[in-house]
Amino acid sequence: MKKRILIFASVLIISAMLLPYIVMADSSVSLFTIVESSGNNYAMLPMISTIDNSILVSQGKIAADGLDTEVLAGSTSIPHMLTTDKTLFAYTIGANSTNYFSYSTKSTPDTSMPIIVGQGGYITTTDNGALEPANNFSIAVNGYVNTTAGASENIVNKANALLVSVDPSTSGTINVSTYNALTSPSQAPTGAGGTTGLARVGAATNWQAAATNDGSTSYVYCNTGTSTSAYDTYAITSSLSTANITSVVVHIVAGQIGGPPEGADAKTELLTHSTLYAGASNLSAIQAIIGSYADYSTTYTTNPNTGLAWTTAEVNAMQIGCWSYEDLAGGVTRITQVYAVVNYYPIATVSVAGVSSGIHTITVSETAAAGGTLSLRVDSGTASTVTGAGSVQNTANDWIVDQNNVMPYINYYTETVSGAEVLKYQPNAIISGTTLPDRDGTQNGAITFGSNPVGIAETNTSPPSVDTLDATSISTISAALSGNLTDSGGYSSVSVYFEYGLTSGMTLSTSPEAKTSAPTPFNYTVINLSPGETYYFRSVCLYGTNLKAYGSTLTFDTVAMEKPSAPANPTNSQIKLGQGQTYLTRLGPTVSGWLDTAGTWVGTDGRGFGGGLTFLVLAIIMLILSARGYPVAGLALGYPLQLAAAWCGVWDWAFVGVTTFIFALIWVKSEWIDK
């Protein structure tokens, strides 16, 4: 049984040689906290930190391109983008929450960084002929898409040309619309409207009298008495389906023909949402050309009732008309024609439903086949297509990407025209100012940065700090190291320890110790040092996710070994061993030993192999001598094994393992054990 125990102990000692030392690189750059105080939840919020990256580059803390950086939420690396004077990132923020982030470097750089413009920000690309899609193009954008329904959540928008957006009323639906050439059809009266108040000449009905410009052959006028007015409204036939309506223009062709040149007048009328809207007075213009007809109009770029862009349903339901006035002297204005011009771009639309908020790749493309085949694909799903889309209108409007917070971050954005990539936004360096570089050419974008929403506040904090104090209780093989955690950096718990070694690289470290408050001291006694050597050491604070703060590097010198004087009787010498309890006799003239100045350990040369190793060697010698009949007094059993378990250098470990194994065999066979 004793033999098995000793062999097992030997195996444990040798196995312990394989335990690695953990050395972590200094990766701390900055800490910051985001507090939400308005009670709002954000599934993914783009935020802006005031961390100035130009300073970090100039101090050599980060690479010039910034690709060696990361922003961590706990242990999770989150999307971030660097500019010269700010750091932007995106993360989930809960209502009334406090969120801790760290900004650090990493050993493996990225190849690019996402595009983040902040809440309310967007990207503008100036109109350029090389970017016009026509009917042979592909646009791909990858990133986090917020698919919650909302107004003008435009992923890509070239006004009156192409629009990729989240449906304004249906969450989870992505729409793509392309616009053909501007169309401006004229809409003439096709029936009576809700009001008929004017008189007529030359036609069976008022709407027929006002349907064409035939001069005084047919017209409507006010005939209700002097100083009175009246109006008509007429129905029109409109069947617009999908269109981008830019304006509705109501026209009248009117003039004062005959009668005294007094105050006759005429105006346009528009009925929408059951409300009548009159145009401006044309009195002066009519009086200036008495005896002739002229065209007068009122333009409505938005619906006057809603203040919003016209819808096809509103155009299809509206009525147009005219108003006329008869003055005191009997001057009468004749209105020979009423009509409306609806200016719109025909739209081809395709949609994909069931898209949840998250990271997606949205691909929009069109080919010339079948009169223009427009396609929308989300990720690797089945493409939704529509034919007869025509060619995308060539307009002078700029391209706008990421409007109204629809994409908290974009990993890349590309455009291909006629098979050739003409634009690529995927930053591979720190953004300078507001310029978003085009990696394919010269179509650089301009970033309009947003801001943190109300209730989002940033607090930058300094990392934890530690001081390194002088070493004490220094002996040949040990020293007491001390430090002080001076600031926990706002963390509820950090760990402290020491790094030490024979070089300034300090490849050895002590076990981390948790601390929950600051300032607070900490210490650790390191053993198994080499006598007569200079050791470097420093205190370390481990916080966050493998981030470290360092104290200053100090040094101490272990006590050197000294050779004692030669024994008086070399054939019967006596050398002190261990803690004063053990003596070894009759080593003979060929064996000698060393004592340190404190008289605590014995070595076989000026340095020794380490306290535990030296003790084992001498203990083996004692057992051999005991087996041959030499007297051995006061040997402390088990003590060699205790020392052998102490930490030694790599080469010492090999020697310790082999020596311990031999010692076990000798111990078992020794007659001394059985006595």
Order of alpha helices (4+ residues) and beta strands (2+ residues): alpha-beta-beta-alpha-beta-beta-beta-beta-beta-beta-beta-beta-beta-beta-beta-beta-beta-alpha-beta-beta-beta-beta-beta-alpha-beta-alpha-beta-beta-beta-beta-beta-beta-beta-beta-beta-beta-beta-beta-beta-beta-beta-beta-beta-beta-beta-beta-beta-beta-beta-beta-beta-alpha-alpha-alpha-alpha
